[in-house]
Amino acid sequence: MAAADEEGGQSDSKKDDPASHETSKQFSTIHQEIENQLVRQGASYENRVSAVLSGWEHLAGTVQGDVSEVQPLATFLYKWSLRLILQGEWPGLAQIVKTRLGVTLQRCSKVAILDPLCRTLIPLVSDPWGHPTLKAILSEAEVEDSEASKYISNESWEVVRVRVDTMVESRCEELAFRVLKICVRCIRLRSEGMEVPLYTDEDHNHFVDLYFVLLYKFQRKTFLDEVAQRTIQQPYLGDGGLHREYYDHVQEPIPVHHLTPWIHLLHDAFTLARNRIPSMEMVSSLEPPLAEKLKMASLR
């Protein structure tokens, strides 16, 4: 009990420490300055990358040890970095900028609290679309269940979700659909007991929502066949998002002739599906890159 009281006292003391308050204030100010640059109307892609880079460089030059006050700023920089790196403009960015970011992330990774974030970003900086399994998925090559599960494990659901969102935003829906098919397959495999990384309910619903919307867009017969066989009890379908609109009206397999109004609902909701992507809110002022700007030639 005494030890617990002592620990609690130390925690309270840390919260009341003037130096800690000053550090938090400093990071909060930097956070706001970078955010202002990122959301500024008319800011170019290069300017946004430079703003994020400056934030990482500040952390690399000032953070020593396990400084909990840095977490909000680091998470903010991580999310923006991930989305910018996966944008179509990244391959054409000056190599010196990529090198600076990679080196800075390496320095930041020496701080324990920053290491997990940096470890995710570092391999993407040099080759964001070069993972062999991802190449196979995008080229519609055959991918075994074990290979798909390993890919999700190595990359994480979070990164895969940003990839999908980026492709949808860039009007590369067919490529996004190929990745979504793997996502839904892995969700099913997990429900069947295969070792697949755990996903959040939000990620689950996000993947399944977009999967069914794009399934209808590109493979309508398959959409009819698949939806007609599903019931609300099946675990991988979830209970949120666009597909809930029609699943909530049934408790048994759906006759195909009853699907018409819900099919139209999905079709009309395709634009809404784009609007609900968080990454698009963060980069809403960016002009959507053309599909060819993803430079998919680099995948070959």
LUMTORSE-611696 format. One record per atom (N, C-alpha, C): residue in three letters; x, z, y. Coordinates in steps of 0.05 Angstrom, whole numbers, plus 5000, padded with zeros to 4 digits. Layout:
N
ALAXZY...
This chain:
300
MET501750004976MET500050005000MET501750005025ALA503850175024ALA505650195047ALA507049925052ALA507849795029ALA509149535032ALA507249335044ALA504749345036ALA502749155047ALA502349205076ASP502249465084ASP501849525112ASP504249425128GLU506649465116GLU509049375130GLU509049075134GLU508248935112GLU508148645114GLU506148555135GLY503748685135GLY501748615154GLY502748675182GLY504248895186GLY505348955212GLY507348755221GLN508948655202GLN510848445209GLN509448195217SER507248125203SER505747885209SER504547905237ASP503348145243ASP502148185270ASP504348175291SER506648285284SER508848285303SER509748005310LYS509747835289LYS510647555293LYS508647415311LYS505947475307LYS503947345323LYS504247425353ASP505147685357ASP505347785384ASP508047725396ASP509847605381ASP512547545390ASP512447345413PRO513447415437PRO513447225459PRO514846955453ALA517046975437ALA518446735430ALA516746545413SER515146675395SER513346515377SER511246375394HIS510146525413HIS508146405431HIS509346175447GLU511746205456GLU513045995472GLU513545755455THR514345795430THR514845565411THR512245415406SER510045565401SER507445435397SER506645275421LYS507045385444LYS506245255469LYS507844995472GLN510445015466GLN512244775469GLN511344555451PHE510744615425PHE509944415406PHE507144305413SER505444475424SER502744385432SER502944185455THR504744235474THR505144055496THR506243785487ILE508143795469ILE509343545458ILE507143385443HIS505643535427HIS503443415412HIS501543265431GLN500743395452GLN498843265471GLN500043025485GLU502643045492GLU503942815505GLU504042575487ILE504742615462ILE504942395443ILE502142285437GLU500242455434GLU497442365429GLU496542185452ASN497042265477ASN496242105500ASN497541835499GLN500041815491GLN501341555488GLN500041385467LEU499341515445LEU498241365422LEU495441255428VAL493841395442VAL491041315447VAL490741165474ARG492841145489ARG492741005515ARG491840725511GLN489840645527GLN488740375525GLN490840175532GLY491139975516GLY493139765521GLY495839825509ALA496240055497ALA498840125486ALA499439925462SER501839825462SER502539635441SER503239785415TYR503339625393TYR504139745368TYR506939865370GLU508739715383GLU511539815386GLU511640075402ASN509940095422ASN509840345438ASN508840575422ARG506940525404ARG505940745388ARG508040835368VAL509440645356VAL511540715337VAL513740885352SER514440795376SER516440945392SER515541225398ALA512941255404ALA511841525410ALA512141705386VAL511341605362VAL511541765338VAL514541825331LEU516241625335LEU519041665330LEU520241885348SER519441885373SER520442095392SER519542365383GLY517142385371GLY516242645361GLY517942745338TRP518542565319TRP520242645296TRP523042715306GLU524042565325GLU526742625335GLU526842895349HIS524642965362HIS524543235374HIS524643455353LEU523143415332LEU523043615310LEU525843625297ALA527043405293ALA529743405280ALA531743545297GLY531443535323GLY533443655340GLY532943945348THR530444045342THR529844315351THR529044515329VAL527844405307VAL526844595287VAL529044685269GLN529244955267GLN531145075249GLN529645275231GLY530045255205GLY528745435187GLY525745385184ASP524345575173ASP521445545167ASP519845625191VAL519345435209VAL517845495233VAL514945405230SER513145595225SER510345525219SER509045395242GLU509945455267GLU508645345290GLU508845045292VAL510644925276VAL511044635278VAL509044485260GLN507644615243GLN505944485223GLN503844295236PRO502344385256PRO500344195268PRO501543945279LEU503743965293LEU505043725304LEU506143555281ALA507443675261ALA508543525239ALA506343365224THR504143495219THR501943365205THR500843135221PHE500543175247PHE499642965265PHE501442725264LEU504042775266LEU506042555265LEU506042415238TYR505642575217TYR505642455190TYR503342265187LYS500942345195LYS498542175192LYS498841915208TRP499741945233TRP500141705249TRP502341525238SER504541645228SER506741495217SER505741335193LEU504241465176LEU503341335151LEU501641085158ARG499841125177ARG498040895184ARG499540675198LEU501440745215LEU502940535229LEU504840385210ILE506040525192ILE507840395173ILE506440195155LEU503940255149LEU502340085131LEU500839865146GLN501139855172GLN499939645188GLN501439385183GLY500139155188GLY501338895184GLY503638835202GLU503838975225GLU506038925243GLU508739045234TRP508639235216TRP511039375209TRP513339195199PRO512838995182PRO515038825172PRO516538685195GLY515138625217GLY516338485239GLY517638665260LEU517438925256LEU518639115275LEU521639095274ALA522939145296ALA525939135298ALA527139325277GLN529139225262GLN530339385241GLN531539645252ILE532639635276ILE533839875287ILE531840105290VAL529340035296VAL527240245298VAL526640365271LYS526440195251LYS525940285223LYS528240465214THR530640385220THR533040545212THR533040815225ARG532440815251ARG532341075266ARG530241255254LEU527941145248LEU525841315236LEU526641425209GLY527841255192GLY528741335166GLY530841555168VAL532741525185VAL534841725189VAL533641985199THR531841965218THR530642205230THR529042355209LEU527542205193LEU525942335172LEU527742475151GLN530042355146GLN532042485128GLN532942755140ARG533442755166ARG534243005179ARG532043215178CYS529643125183CYS527343315183CYS526843415155SER527443265135SER526843345107SER528443585098LYS530543655114LYS532243885107LYS530844145114VAL528644125130VAL527044355137VAL524844375116ALA524644605103ALA522844625080ALA519944555087ILE518944645110ILE516144595117ILE515644295122LEU517644145128LEU517343855134LEU518043685110ASP519343785090ASP520243625068ASP518143465054PRO515843585046PRO513743435032PRO512743185048LEU512443225073LEU511443005090LEU513542785092CYS516042865097CYS518242665099CYS518742525073ARG518542665051ARG519042545025ARG517042325018THR514642355029THR512542145025THR513141895042LEU514041945066LEU514441725085LEU517041565081ILE519141705073ILE521841575072ILE521841315056PRO520841305031PRO520841055016PRO519140835028LEU517040915043LEU515240715055LEU516540585079VAL518340725092VAL519640615116VAL521140355109SER522540355087SER524240125079SER522539905066ASP520539975051ASP519039775037ASP516139875031PRO514339865051PRO511739985048PRO509939855027TRP510439605020TRP508739475001TRP510239374976GLY512439504970GLY514239404949GLY513939544922HIS512239734919HIS511939874893HIS511239664871PRO512639654849PRO512139454828PRO509239454818THR508039684814THR505339694804THR503439594826LEU503939664851LEU502239564873LEU502339264874LYS504739154871LYS505038854870LYS503338734848ALA503438864825ALA501838764802ALA498838784808ILE497938994820ILE495139034827ILE494238814847LEU495838774867LEU495038584888LEU495138294878SER496738244859SER496837974847SER494937934824GLU493438144818GLU491438144796GLU492738124769ALA495238214766ALA496438224740ALA495238454724GLU495538444698GLU494438664681GLU496038914685VAL494539134689VAL495739404693VAL494539594673GLU496239704656GLU495239894635GLU494340154648ASP492540294634ASP491440544644ASP493740734651SER495640764633SER497840954638SER499440874663GLU499840614667GLU501340514690GLU499740574716ALA497140534714ALA495440584738ALA495540884745SER495241054725SER495341344730SER498041424741LYS500141314731LYS502841384741LYS503241294770TYR502041064776TYR502240964804TYR500841154823ILE498441244816ILE497041434833ILE498541694835SER499741784813SER501342034814SER503742004832ASN505141784831ASN507541744847ASN506841704877GLU504641574883GLU504141504911GLU502241704924SER500441824909SER498442024918SER495941874927TRP493642014923TRP491041904931TRP490941854961GLU492342034976GLU492242015005GLU493441745015VAL495741685004VAL497141435012VAL495441195003VAL494441204979VAL492740984969VAL490340944987ARG489141164995ARG486741145013ARG487441005039VAL489741085051VAL490540955076VAL491140655071ARG492240585049ARG492740305042ARG490040155042VAL488140265028VAL485540135026VAL484240105053ASP484240325069ASP483140315096ASP484440105113THR487140095111THR488639895127THR487939615120MET487639555094MET486939285085MET484039215094VAL482239405092VAL479439345102VAL479439295132GLU480939465146GLU481139435175GLU482339165183SER484239065166SER485638815172SER484138575160ARG481638615152ARG480038405140ARG481138285114CYS482638455100CYS483738375074CYS482038515052GLU479438465053GLU477638605035GLU478138545005GLU478938294999GLU479438234971GLU481838384960LEU483938414976LEU486238584968LEU485438874965ALA483838964984ALA482939244983ALA481239284957PHE479639094950PHE477839114927PHE479539134901ARG481738994900ARG483539014876ARG484639294873VAL485339414895VAL486339694894VAL484139884887LEU481739834899LEU479440014894LEU478640014864LYS478939784851LYS478239764823LYS480039954807ILE482639964815ILE484440154801ILE483740444807CYS482940494832CYS482140764840CYS479740864823VAL477740694822VAL475340764807VAL475940794777ARG477740614767ARG478540644739ARG479840914734CYS481640994752CYS482941254748CYS481041484751ILE479041464768ILE477041664770ILE475541694743ARG474941464732ARG473541464706ARG475341584684LEU477841504684LEU479741604664LEU479941914666ARG479942024690ARG480142314693ARG477642444681SER475342324686SER472842434676SER472842424645GLU474442244634GLU474642224605GLU476842384593GLY478242544610GLY480242724600GLY483142634603MET483542394614MET486342294617MET487642434640GLU490242464638GLU491742604659GLU492042424683VAL490342474703VAL490342334728VAL490342534751PRO491842494772PRO491842684794PRO489142754804LEU488743014812LEU486143104822LEU485742984850TYR483342914856TYR482542804882TYR480542994895THR480342974921THR478343134935THR475642994933ASP473543144937ASP470843024937ASP470642804959GLU471842854981GLU471742665003GLU473142404995ASP475442424982ASP476842184973ASP475242034952HIS474142194933HIS472442074912HIS470241914923ASN468642024941ASN466341884953ASN467241644969HIS469441674983HIS470441455000HIS471141214983PHE472641264961PHE473441044943PHE470940914930VAL469141084920VAL466840974905VAL464940824925ASP464640934949ASP462940794969ASP463940514973LEU466540484980LEU467640224987LEU467740044962TYR468140164939TYR468240004915TYR465539864910PHE463340014913PHE460739884908PHE460039684929VAL460739744954VAL460239554975VAL461739284970LEU464239314963LEU465839064959LEU465138934932LEU464339104912LEU463438984887LEU461038804892TYR459238894909TYR456938724915TYR457838474931LYS459738514949LYS460638284965LYS461938064949PHE463538144929PHE465137954914PHE464237894886GLN462838084874GLN462038044846GLN459138144842ARG457237994852ARG454538094853ARG453338134825LYS453937964807LYS452837994780LYS453938244767THR456538294771THR457738534760THR456538774773PHE456038754799PHE454838974814PHE452139044801LEU450438844796LEU447838894784LEU448139014757ASP450038914741ASP450339014713ASP451339304714GLU453239354732GLU454439624732GLU452439834743VAL451239774765VAL449339964777VAL446940014759ALA446039804745ALA443739834728ALA444340024704GLN446840054697GLN447540214674GLN448240504682ARG448440564708ARG449340824716ARG447041014722THR447441264718THR445441464724THR446741664744ILE445041814757ILE446042004776ILE447642224763GLN447242264737GLN448742474723GLN451642414718GLN452442154720GLN455142074713GLN457142174734PRO459142334726PRO460742474745PRO462342304764TYR463242064755TYR465041924773TYR463541794796LEU460841794796LEU459441674818LEU459141864842GLY459342114837GLY459142304860GLY456342324871ASP456142454895ASP453542494907ASP453542454937GLY455542304947GLY455742274976GLY456141984983GLY455641915008GLY456341655018GLY454141445014LEU454941195016LEU453040975015LEU451540954989HIS452840984967HIS451440954941HIS449341164937ARG449641394950ARG447641604947ARG444841514957GLU444841324976GLU442341234987GLU440441124966TYR441540994945TYR439740904924TYR439741074899TYR442041214893TYR442041384870TYR440241624872ASP439841724897ASP438141954901ASP435241894895HIS434541644891HIS431741574886HIS431141544857VAL433141584840VAL432641544811VAL433941774795GLN432841824771GLN433942014753GLN434541894726GLU434441624725GLU434941484699GLU436041214705PRO436941064685PRO438040794690PRO436140624707ILE437240464725ILE435540324744ILE434840044735PRO432339974733PRO431639694727PRO432639504748VAL433739284740VAL435039104759VAL433039014781HIS430538964774HIS428638864795HIS428039084816HIS428739334811HIS428339544830HIS430639574850LEU432839414845LEU435239454861LEU435239304887THR433439104890THR433538924913THR433839064940PRO432039264947PRO432339384973PRO435039534977TRP436039644955TRP438539794957TRP440939604959ILE440739374946ILE442839174949ILE443039084978HIS440739034991HIS440738955019HIS441839175036LEU441239425029LEU442239645044LEU445339655043LEU446439615019LEU449339605016LEU450539385032HIS449239155031HIS450338925045HIS450338975075ASP448139085085ASP448039145114ASP449939365122ALA450639545102ALA452239775108ALA455239705107PHE455939465101PHE458739395098PHE460339445124THR459139365146THR460339415172THR460639715178LEU458539865170LEU458540155174LEU460740275158ALA461240165134ALA463340265117ALA466040255131ARG466540035146ARG468940015161ARG469140225183ASN466840275196ASN466840455219ASN467240745211ARG466740815185ARG467041085177ARG469841155168ILE471740955169ILE474441005160ILE475941165182PRO476841405176PRO478141565196PRO480541425210SER482041275195SER484441145206SER483640955228MET481240845226MET480340655246MET479640795272GLU478741045270GLU478141195294GLU480841255308MET482941305293MET485441375305MET486741135318VAL486240895308VAL487540655319VAL485440455329SER483240565339SER480940395348SER481740205370SER483740275386SER484540105408SER486539885399LEU487339895374LEU489139685364LEU487439435358GLU488439205365GLU487138965358GLU487438925328PRO485238875313PRO485538845284PRO487438625276PRO489438685261PRO491338475253PRO489938265236LEU490838015237LEU489837805220LEU490937855192ALA489437755172ALA490137795145ALA493037705139GLU493737485150GLU496437375144GLU498637555156LYS497937725175LYS499937895187LYS500838115169LEU499438155146LEU500438335126LEU502938235112LYS503437975116LYS505837845105LYS505937895075MET503837825061MET503637865033MET505637695018ALA506837505032ALA508937345019ALA511237515010SER511637745023SER513837925016SER513238054989LEU510838044980LEU510138164954LEU511037994930ARG511537744936ARG512137574913ARG515037604905
